[in-house]
């Protein structure tokens, strides 16, 4: 649930809660006040009728009493009925043409010592407020009249509907205001979150615009300071790593040269001497021993030659990346009994700057080493080509593959360090390394280097 949605929901819930609570409170309050006023009105009508009915009851003028009751009904639309009972409970006059409804007589009476009694009586049509008022303190009888509660309930219902409609209108306005407010408040946070996500992916050049002095702006300013320091540290780390790798390659080049120039020459001289000794010696014990030593020197020379190639192949400096990879792939296939297919695309004879050639060669070398150590593959394909403005190296095998996420989380530390090393080498020259693999599906290593960064393919190393 987004922060914007939470703000909108909170404001809408607040408006809806206050509106419904206010409507309920107003309905209950108005119902109570209106009912009190209706009771007072009913008592006032009964009292006024009693002042005229007392004399008419004493003179037994029932006709005039009935006329008076009819006038009261005509002048008060909410009065449903009027009944005048005698002292013994007999009906003296009634507005019911067909007689009293069942239970009406017993529904209300004036307790001793009270001036009136008001009760709510349910009828077949609606609820009625029944008022009982004694005539001459009950000596002449009792007046009963019923006042309808429908007008009261209709007014309360109308007011409730009006308040609910007002709450709905305020809710719509509040929803719009809440959305705009949430958008204004969360937009800087969204930008900050997006920038933080980009920084997490390695884009340390991200900055957030600071537009004010509030808490979010201060957070944005702190974020900018943090990314600036991270960028400085990353640049420093990159420079140091580049120096380390450069020094490593120089040391490898020096050791390879010494192995090739000095140790190889010494072993070659030793082999020649042993051969001369073997050919010109007449003693039987000397010839087998000389042949054995010459074979041992030959094997040592081959191993030193392989070691020199591993450290720094001379073909990489003299002939370029394509020739060095082609020779390395062939030697690797022969040595480990693999079917290695190398294809250079349109790059035959092309050269990259030394740093980029070294990086691509080392990545291919590490990828092939991983194939032998972990993949248990039979076929390996190496592709080196140019796609638009990008140099692309792909090393793909048909081995058993692996769970990339599990390895990068820490399972298999040696392999993880090798993958991270390839990724670091690619990033140092502005490239990108991608690995695709899953158990049982082989592995593919993709390296992409921008040509604009690497230079032109057709430039020679000497130029």
C-alpha positions in Angstrom: 0.0 0.0 0.0 1.6 3.3 -1.1 2.0 6.3 1.1 -0.3 8.3 -1.2 -3.0 5.7 -0.8 -2.6 5.7 3.0 -2.9 9.5 3.2 -6.0 9.5 1.0 -7.6 6.6 3.0 -6.8 8.4 6.3 -8.4 11.7 5.2 -11.4 10.0 3.7 -11.9 7.9 6.8 -11.7 11.0 9.0 -14.2 12.9 6.9 -16.5 9.9 6.7 -16.3 9.2 10.4 -16.9 12.8 11.5 -19.7 13.1 9.0 -21.5 10.0 10.1 -21.0 10.7 13.8 -22.3 14.2 13.3 -25.3 13.0 11.4 -26.2 10.4 14.0 -25.7 12.9 16.8 -27.9 15.5 15.0 -30.6 12.9 14.3 -30.8 11.7 17.9 -30.7 15.3 19.3 -33.3 16.5 16.9 -35.5 13.5 17.5 -35.4 14.1 21.3 -36.1 17.9 21.0 -38.9 17.4 18.5 -40.6 14.7 20.5 -40.5 17.0 23.6 -42.0 19.8 21.6 -44.6 17.4 20.2 -45.5 16.3 23.8 -45.8 19.9 24.9 -48.0 20.7 21.9 -50.3 17.7 22.5 -50.7 18.7 26.2 -51.4 22.3 25.2 -54.1 21.2 22.7 -55.6 18.9 25.3 -55.5 21.6 28.0 -57.2 24.1 25.7 -59.9 21.6 24.8 -60.4 20.8 28.5 -61.1 24.4 29.3 -64.1 24.3 27.0 -65.1 20.7 27.5 -65.5 21.0 31.3 -68.6 23.3 31.1 -70.1 21.3 28.2 -69.7 18.0 30.1 -71.3 19.5 33.2 -74.3 20.7 31.1 -74.2 17.4 29.1 -74.0 19.4 25.9 -72.5 16.6 23.9 -73.3 18.1 20.5 -71.3 21.3 21.2 -68.5 19.2 22.7 -68.4 17.1 19.4 -68.3 20.3 17.4 -65.4 21.6 19.5 -63.6 18.4 18.9 -64.2 18.6 15.2 -62.8 22.1 15.1 -59.7 21.0 16.9 -59.2 18.2 14.3 -59.7 20.6 11.4 -57.2 23.2 12.8 -54.5 20.6 13.7 -53.8 18.2 10.8 -51.5 16.1 12.9 -54.2 15.3 15.5 -55.6 11.9 14.5 -58.3 11.4 17.1 -60.0 12.9 20.2 -62.0 10.9 22.7 -63.8 12.2 25.8 -64.4 9.7 28.5 -66.8 10.2 31.4 -65.9 9.8 35.1 -66.8 6.1 34.9 -64.8 5.5 31.7 -67.8 5.7 29.4 -67.3 7.4 26.0 -69.0 10.8 26.0 -67.8 11.9 22.6 -65.4 10.4 20.0 -64.1 11.2 16.5 -64.0 7.5 15.7 -67.2 6.9 13.6 -67.0 3.1 14.0 -66.1 3.0 17.7 -62.9 2.9 19.7 -60.1 0.7 18.3 -59.3 -2.3 20.4 -57.0 -1.6 23.3 -57.1 2.2 22.9 -59.1 2.7 26.1 -56.5 0.9 28.2 -53.4 2.2 26.4 -53.1 5.4 28.5 -54.5 6.8 31.7 -53.7 9.6 34.1 -52.0 8.3 37.3 -53.3 9.9 40.5 -51.6 13.1 41.4 -50.4 13.9 37.8 -51.9 16.6 35.5 -51.4 14.5 32.3 -50.0 11.4 30.8 -48.2 11.0 27.4 -47.5 7.7 25.8 -46.6 6.4 22.3 -49.3 4.2 20.9 -48.8 2.1 17.8 -51.8 2.0 15.4 -52.3 0.2 12.1 -51.2 3.4 10.2 -48.4 4.9 12.2 -47.1 5.7 15.6 -49.2 8.2 17.6 -48.4 10.2 20.7 -51.4 9.6 23.0 -52.1 12.4 25.5 -54.5 11.8 28.4 -55.7 15.0 30.2 -58.2 15.0 33.1 -61.2 17.2 33.0 -61.7 19.0 36.4 -59.0 16.7 37.9 -60.9 13.7 36.6 -64.2 14.4 38.3 -65.8 15.2 34.9 -63.9 12.7 32.9 -60.7 12.5 30.8 -59.7 13.8 27.3 -57.6 11.5 25.1 -56.1 12.8 21.9 -53.6 11.3 19.5 -51.0 13.3 17.7 -49.2 11.7 14.8 -45.5 11.4 14.9 -45.1 11.1 11.1 -44.4 14.8 10.5 -41.7 14.7 13.2 -40.1 11.5 11.7 -40.3 13.0 8.2 -38.5 16.1 9.3 -35.8 14.1 11.1 -35.5 11.8 8.0 -35.2 14.8 5.8 -32.6 16.4 8.0 -30.7 13.1 8.1 -30.7 12.8 4.3 -29.5 16.4 4.0 -26.7 15.8 6.4 -25.7 12.6 4.6 -25.8 14.4 1.3 -23.6 17.1 2.7 -21.2 14.5 4.1 -21.1 12.9 0.7 -20.3 16.2 -1.0 -17.6 17.0 1.6 -16.3 13.5 1.1 -15.9 14.0 -2.6 -14.2 17.4 -2.1 -12.0 15.8 0.7 -11.1 13.0 -1.6 -9.9 15.4 -4.3 -8.1 17.5 -1.8 -6.6 14.5 -0.1 -5.3 13.1 -3.5 -3.8 16.5 -4.4 -2.2 16.8 -1.0 -0.9 13.3 -1.0 0.5 13.8 -4.5 2.3 17.0 -3.4 3.6 15.3 -0.3 4.7 12.0 -1.8 6.1 13.3 -5.1 9.5 14.3 -3.5 9.5 11.0 -1.6 8.8 9.0 -4.7 11.7 10.8 -6.5 13.9 10.1 -3.5 12.9 6.4 -3.4 13.6 6.1 -7.2 17.0 7.8 -6.8 17.8 5.5 -3.9 16.8 2.4 -6.0 19.1 3.6 -8.8 21.9 4.1 -6.3 21.3 0.6 -5.0 21.8 -0.6 -8.6 25.1 1.3 -8.9 24.1 4.6 -10.5 25.9 6.8 -8.0 25.4 10.0 -10.2 21.8 10.2 -9.0 20.8 13.5 -7.3 17.5 14.8 -5.9 16.3 18.3 -6.4 16.0 20.3 -3.1 13.0 22.6 -3.3 12.5 23.9 0.3 13.5 23.6 3.9 11.0 21.1 5.2 11.9 17.6 6.4 11.7 16.0 3.0 14.0 18.6 1.5 16.5 18.1 4.3 16.3 14.4 3.7 17.0 15.0 0.0 19.9 17.2 0.8 21.4 14.5 3.1 20.8 12.0 0.3 22.7 14.2 -2.2 25.6 14.5 0.2 25.6 10.7 0.7 25.6 10.0 -3.0 28.4 12.5 -3.6 30.6 10.8 -1.0 29.7 7.4 -2.4 30.6 8.5 -5.9 33.9 9.9 -4.7 34.7 6.7 -2.8 33.6 4.6 -5.8 35.9 6.6 -8.1 38.7 6.2 -5.7 38.1 2.5 -5.5 37.9 2.2 -9.2 41.2 4.0 -9.6 42.9 1.8 -7.0 41.4 -1.3 -8.5 42.6 -0.3 -12.0 46.1 0.3 -10.6 46.1 -3.0 -8.9 45.0 -4.9 -12.0 47.4 -2.9 -14.1 50.2 -3.7 -11.7 49.2 -7.3 -11.7 49.3 -7.5 -15.5 52.7 -5.8 -15.6 54.0 -8.3 -13.0 52.5 -11.2 -15.0 54.1 -9.8 -18.2 57.5 -9.5 -16.4 57.3 -13.0 -15.0 56.2 -14.5 -18.3 59.1 -12.7 -20.1 61.6 -14.0 -17.6 60.2 -17.5 -17.8 60.4 -17.4 -21.5 63.7 -15.6 -22.0 65.8 -16.9 -19.1 64.4 -20.1 -17.7 63.4 -21.4 -21.1 66.8 -20.7 -22.6 68.5 -22.4 -19.7 66.4 -25.5 -20.0 66.8 -25.5 -23.8 70.6 -25.4 -23.4 70.4 -28.2 -20.8 68.4 -30.3 -23.2 70.9 -29.7 -26.0 73.8 -30.6 -23.8 72.0 -33.7 -22.6 71.3 -34.7 -26.2 75.0 -34.1 -27.1 76.0 -36.2 -24.2 73.6 -38.9 -25.1 74.8 -39.0 -28.8 78.5 -39.0 -28.1 78.7 -41.2 -25.0 79.8 -44.8 -25.5 79.0 -45.9 -21.9 75.8 -47.9 -21.6 74.8 -46.4 -18.1 75.2 -42.8 -19.4 72.9 -42.9 -22.4 69.7 -44.0 -20.6 70.3 -41.5 -17.8 70.9 -38.7 -20.3 67.8 -39.6 -22.2 65.8 -39.5 -19.0 67.1 -36.1 -18.0 66.5 -34.7 -21.5 62.8 -36.0 -21.3 62.4 -34.4 -17.8 63.9 -31.1 -19.1 61.4 -31.2 -22.0 58.4 -31.7 -19.8 59.6 -28.9 -17.5 60.0 -26.7 -20.5 56.5 -27.5 -21.7 55.0 -26.7 -18.3 56.9 -23.4 -18.1 55.7 -22.6 -21.5 52.1 -23.2 -20.4 52.7 -21.2 -17.3 54.0 -18.3 -19.3 50.9 -18.4 -21.5 48.7 -18.5 -18.5 50.4 -15.5 -16.9 50.6 -13.3 -20.1 50.3 -14.8 -23.6 52.8 -13.1 -25.9 50.2 -13.3 -28.7 47.9 -10.9 -26.8 50.5 -8.2 -27.0 52.0 -9.0 -30.4 49.0 -10.2 -32.5 45.9 -8.9 -30.5 42.9 -10.3 -28.8 41.5 -12.4 -31.7 44.7 -14.3 -32.3 45.3 -14.8 -28.5 41.8 -16.1 -27.9 41.9 -18.4 -30.9 45.2 -19.9 -29.7 44.0 -20.2 -26.1 40.8 -21.9 -27.1 42.6 -24.4 -29.3 45.2 -25.2 -26.5 42.4 -25.4 -23.9 40.4 -27.8 -26.1 43.4 -30.1 -26.6 44.4 -30.0 -22.9 41.0 -30.7 -21.4 39.5 -32.8 -24.2 36.7 -30.3 -25.0 35.0 -29.2 -28.2 35.7 -25.5 -28.2 34.3 -23.4 -31.1 35.7 -19.9 -31.5 34.3 -17.4 -33.9 35.5 -13.8 -34.2 32.8 -12.5 -36.4 33.8 -9.3 -38.3 36.7 -8.6 -35.9 39.4 -10.6 -37.7 42.5 -8.5 -37.6 40.9 -5.8 -35.5 42.6 -4.4 -32.4 41.3 -2.8 -29.2 43.4 -0.7 -26.8 45.5 -2.9 -24.5 43.4 -2.5 -21.4 40.2 -3.6 -23.1 41.9 -6.5 -24.9 43.4 -7.7 -21.6 40.0 -7.5 -19.8 38.1 -9.5 -22.5 40.9 -12.1 -22.6 40.9 -12.5 -18.8 37.1 -12.8 -18.7 37.2 -15.5 -21.4 40.0 -17.2 -19.5 38.0 -17.2 -16.3 34.9 -18.4 -18.0 36.7 -21.4 -19.6 38.3 -22.2 -16.2 34.9 -22.3 -14.6 33.7 -24.6 -17.4 36.4 -27.1 -16.6 36.1 -26.8 -12.8 32.3 -26.8 -12.4 30.3 -27.2 -15.6 31.2 -30.8 -16.7 30.5 -29.7 -20.3 31.4 -31.2 -23.6 31.0 -28.3 -25.9 31.9 -24.6 -25.5 31.2 -21.8 -27.9 33.1 -18.5 -27.9 31.9 -15.5 -29.9 33.6 -12.2 -30.3 32.0 -9.6 -32.5 30.8 -6.0 -32.9 27.1 -5.2 -32.6 26.3 -1.6 -33.5 28.6 0.5 -31.2 29.3 -2.4 -28.8 32.0 -5.0 -28.6 30.4 -8.3 -27.5 32.0 -11.4 -26.0 29.9 -14.5 -25.4 31.1 -17.7 -23.7 28.5 -20.5 -23.7 28.6 -24.1 -22.6 26.3 -27.1 -22.5 27.2 -28.1 -18.9 25.1 -28.7 -15.9 24.6 -25.0 -15.0 24.0 -23.7 -11.5 21.7 -21.5 -9.4 23.1 -18.0 -10.0 21.2 -16.4 -7.1 22.3 -19.1 -4.6 25.9 -18.7 -5.7 25.8 -14.9 -5.4 24.2 -15.1 -2.0 27.3 -17.0 -0.8 26.9 -20.7 -1.8 30.1 -21.6 -3.5 32.6 -18.9 -2.4 35.3 -19.6 -4.9 32.9 -19.5 -7.9 31.2 -16.3 -6.5 34.6 -14.5 -6.2 35.4 -15.6 -9.8 32.1 -14.2 -11.1 32.5 -11.0 -9.1 36.1 -10.6 -10.5 34.8 -10.9 -14.1 32.1 -8.3 -13.3 34.6 -5.9 -11.8 36.9 -6.2 -14.8 34.0 -5.4 -17.1 32.8 -2.4 -15.1 36.3 -0.9 -15.0 36.2 -0.3 -18.7 32.6 0.9 -18.7 31.3 -2.5 -19.8 28.6 -4.8 -18.5 28.7 -8.5 -17.7 25.6 -10.7 -17.6 25.4 -14.3 -16.6 22.5 -16.6 -17.5 22.4 -20.1 -16.0 20.0 -22.6 -14.3 20.6 -26.1 -13.1 20.7 -28.5 -16.1 20.6 -25.8 -18.7 24.2 -24.8 -19.2 25.8 -21.3 -18.7 26.2 -18.3 -20.9 28.5 -15.3 -20.1 27.8 -12.1 -21.9 30.2 -9.1 -21.9 29.4 -5.8 -23.6 31.9 -2.9 -24.0 30.9 0.4 -25.7 33.0 1.1 -28.8 33.1 4.8 -27.9 34.8 3.9 -24.8 37.0 1.1 -26.2 38.1 2.9 -29.4 37.9 1.8 -33.0 38.3 -1.8 -33.8 40.4 -1.2 -36.9 43.1 0.8 -35.0 46.3 -1.2 -34.7 47.9 -1.6 -31.3 50.9 0.3 -32.5 48.9 3.3 -33.5 
